[in-house]
Amino acid sequence: MDRSKIVAIITGAISLLLAVAYLLLVQLLDFRGEMVPAPISTLTHMVSVLQT
């Protein structure tokens, strides 16, 4: 086998490993549940009320 074919096979294998790892990471993060919005600080709300 040529050196270029070996490099192409190794690069493809690394690419597949990274793709599978990415999909597993996304599934793991998605498994945590529904996203909850960040709480609104009462200080920020008071400042916005005073500015209007």
PAGU-329404 format. One record per residue: residue number from 1; chain; x, y, z of N, C-alpha, C, O in turn. Coordinates in nm, 4 decimals. Layout:
! PAGU-329404
SITE   pos   unit        nc1        nc2        nc3       cac1       cac2       cac3        cc1        cc2        cc3        oc1        oc2        oc3
SITE   NUM      A          X          Y          Z          X          Y          Z          X          Y          Z          X          Y          Z
...
! end
This chain:
! PAGU-329404
SITE   pos   unit        nc1        nc2        nc3       cac1       cac2       cac3        cc1        cc2        cc3        oc1        oc2        oc3
SITE     1      A     0.0845    -0.1188     0.0000     0.0000     0.0000     0.0000     0.0885     0.1245     0.0000     0.1944     0.1273     0.0625
SITE     2      A     0.0432     0.2256    -0.0705     0.1161     0.3517    -0.0725     0.1031     0.4232     0.0604     0.0104     0.4003     0.1381
SITE     3      A     0.1977     0.5088     0.0828     0.1941     0.5884     0.2066     0.0715     0.6786     0.2094     0.0116     0.6989     0.3151
SITE     4      A     0.0336     0.7331     0.0935    -0.0812     0.8236     0.0890    -0.2113     0.7501     0.1218    -0.3005     0.8080     0.1838
SITE     5      A    -0.2233     0.6234     0.0812    -0.3436     0.5469     0.1142    -0.3507     0.5184     0.2640    -0.4586     0.5227     0.3232
SITE     6      A    -0.2373     0.4896     0.3245    -0.2345     0.4651     0.4695    -0.2739     0.5913     0.5448    -0.3515     0.5854     0.6402
SITE     7      A    -0.2210     0.7049     0.5024    -0.2556     0.8323     0.5666    -0.4043     0.8614     0.5492    -0.4686     0.9100     0.6423
SITE     8      A    -0.4599     0.8326     0.4318    -0.6024     0.8558     0.4076    -0.6879     0.7665     0.4965    -0.7895     0.8118     0.5490
SITE     9      A    -0.6492     0.6413     0.5144    -0.7256     0.5493     0.5989    -0.7196     0.5937     0.7450    -0.8212     0.5933     0.8146
SITE    10      A    -0.6009     0.6318     0.7912    -0.5868     0.6781     0.9296    -0.6663     0.8060     0.9526    -0.7322     0.8210     1.0555
SITE    11      A    -0.6601     0.8981     0.8566    -0.7359     1.0232     0.8686    -0.8858     0.9961     0.8715    -0.9586     1.0578     0.9493
SITE    12      A    -0.9322     0.9044     0.7874    -1.0744     0.8682     0.7862    -1.1180     0.8054     0.9171    -1.2269     0.8338     0.9671
SITE    13      A    -1.0325     0.7194     0.9732    -1.0654     0.6553     1.1003    -1.0738     0.7587     1.2122    -1.1644     0.7531     1.2954
SITE    14      A    -0.9805     0.8523     1.2144    -0.9839     0.9595     1.3158    -1.1097     1.0432     1.2992    -1.1729     1.0809     1.3979
SITE    15      A    -1.1464     1.0723     1.1746    -1.2665     1.1503     1.1486    -1.3914     1.0786     1.1983    -1.4799     1.1401     1.2579
SITE    16      A    -1.3978     0.9476     1.1732    -1.5131     0.8712     1.2217    -1.5176     0.8672     1.3740    -1.6251     0.8788     1.4327
SITE    17      A    -1.4038     0.8513     1.4378    -1.4003     0.8511     1.5840    -1.4465     0.9846     1.6413    -1.5217     0.9886     1.7386
SITE    18      A    -1.4011     1.0937     1.5804    -1.4442     1.2261     1.6274    -1.5941     1.2458     1.6064    -1.6613     1.3040     1.6917
SITE    19      A    -1.6469     1.1984     1.4946    -1.7903     1.2127     1.4677    -1.8727     1.1344     1.5689    -1.9726     1.1850     1.6200
SITE    20      A    -1.8319     1.0114     1.5983    -1.9053     0.9301     1.6962    -1.8953     0.9918     1.8351    -1.9936     0.9935     1.9092
SITE    21      A    -1.7776     1.0426     1.8711    -1.7615     1.1068     2.0019    -1.8506     1.2308     2.0117    -1.9100     1.2569     2.1163
SITE    22      A    -1.8595     1.3065     1.9029    -1.9453     1.4257     1.9023    -2.0922     1.3862     1.9197    -2.1645     1.4480     1.9979
SITE    23      A    -2.1356     1.2845     1.8476    -2.2748     1.2411     1.8605    -2.3051     1.1906     2.0012    -2.4126     1.2174     2.0548
SITE    24      A    -2.2118     1.1184     2.0609    -2.2319     1.0724     2.1985    -2.2388     1.1890     2.2960    -2.3200     1.1880     2.3885
SITE    25      A    -2.1543     1.2890     2.2760    -2.1571     1.4065     2.3626    -2.2890     1.4813     2.3499    -2.3455     1.5249     2.4502
SITE    26      A    -2.3384     1.4965     2.2279    -2.4662     1.5653     2.2073    -2.5797     1.4866     2.2719    -2.6680     1.5453     2.3345
SITE    27      A    -2.5781     1.3549     2.2573    -2.6817     1.2738     2.3197    -2.6759     1.2838     2.4715    -2.7797     1.2906     2.5375
SITE    28      A    -2.5571     1.2846     2.5263    -2.5404     1.2958     2.6710    -2.5940     1.4295     2.7213    -2.6638     1.4346     2.8226
SITE    29      A    -2.5617     1.5369     2.6513    -2.6108     1.6682     2.6929    -2.7610     1.6799     2.6733    -2.8284     1.7458     2.7524
SITE    30      A    -2.8147     1.6170     2.5693    -2.9580     1.6225     2.5436    -3.0349     1.5385     2.6448    -3.1514     1.5667     2.6729
SITE    31      A    -2.9716     1.4368     2.6992    -3.0356     1.3463     2.7941    -3.0623     1.4147     2.9278    -3.1443     1.3672     3.0064
SITE    32      A    -2.9939     1.5255     2.9539    -3.0073     1.5926     3.0838    -3.1460     1.6490     3.1058    -3.1841     1.6722     3.2206
SITE    33      A    -3.2220     1.6717     3.0023    -3.3586     1.7196     3.0192    -3.3809     1.8517     2.9489    -3.2959     1.9015     2.8751
SITE    34      A    -3.4970     1.9059     2.9744    -3.5371     2.0294     2.9094    -3.4541     2.1469     2.9605    -3.4189     2.1544     3.0782
SITE    35      A    -3.4241     2.2380     2.8686    -3.3474     2.3569     2.9075    -3.4365     2.4507     2.9878    -3.5510     2.4757     2.9504
SITE    36      A    -3.3842     2.5015     3.0964    -3.4571     2.5947     3.1824    -3.3925     2.7317     3.1648    -3.2708     2.7448     3.1777
SITE    37      A    -3.4727     2.8336     3.1357    -3.4127     2.9664     3.1173    -3.3494     3.0188     3.2458    -3.3897     2.9821     3.3562
SITE    38      A    -3.2516     3.1035     3.2294    -3.1822     3.1607     3.3443    -3.2779     3.2493     3.4241    -3.3634     3.3161     3.3659
SITE    39      A    -3.2643     3.2503     3.5544    -3.3533     3.3362     3.6354    -3.3250     3.4837     3.6099    -3.2113     3.5233     3.5843
SITE    40      A    -3.4287     3.5627     3.6173    -3.4153     3.7074     3.5986    -3.3889     3.7705     3.7346    -3.4645     3.7494     3.8294
SITE    41      A    -3.2830     3.8466     3.7434    -3.2482     3.9107     3.8687    -3.3500     4.0196     3.9006    -3.3942     4.0914     3.8110
SITE    42      A    -3.3872     4.0320     4.0268    -3.4821     4.1361     4.0656    -3.4184     4.2742     4.0534    -3.4881     4.3719     4.0262
SITE    43      A    -3.2874     4.2837     4.0731    -3.2186     4.4107     4.0590    -3.2264     4.4599     3.9147    -3.2500     4.5784     3.8912
SITE    44      A    -3.2072     4.3714     3.8191    -3.2159     4.4094     3.6782    -3.3571     4.4542     3.6464    -3.3766     4.5511     3.5730
SITE    45      A    -3.4565     4.3844     3.7011    -3.5956     4.4204     3.6764    -3.6266     4.5573     3.7365    -3.6967     4.6372     3.6743
SITE    46      A    -3.5760     4.5853     3.8554    -3.6008     4.7147     3.9198    -3.5352     4.8278     3.8426    -3.5933     4.9356     3.8301
SITE    47      A    -3.4163     4.8054     3.7913    -3.3469     4.9095     3.7148    -3.4240     4.9388     3.5872    -3.4379     5.0551     3.5494
SITE    48      A    -3.4743     4.8362     3.5203    -3.5478     4.8590     3.3965    -3.6792     4.9294     3.4239    -3.7248     5.0067     3.3397
SITE    49      A    -3.7422     4.9059     3.5388    -3.8667     4.9744     3.5735    -3.8366     5.1208     3.6040    -3.9134     5.2086     3.5646
SITE    50      A    -3.7273     5.1485     3.6727    -3.6937     5.2865     3.7083    -3.6541     5.3678     3.5854    -3.6739     5.4893     3.5833
SITE    51      A    -3.5986     5.3030     3.4833    -3.5561     5.3762     3.3641    -3.6723     5.4167     3.2765    -3.6590     5.5118     3.1995
SITE    52      A    -3.7853     5.3496     3.2844    -3.8975     5.3842     3.1976    -3.9808     5.4947     3.2502    -4.0787     5.5339     3.1866
! end
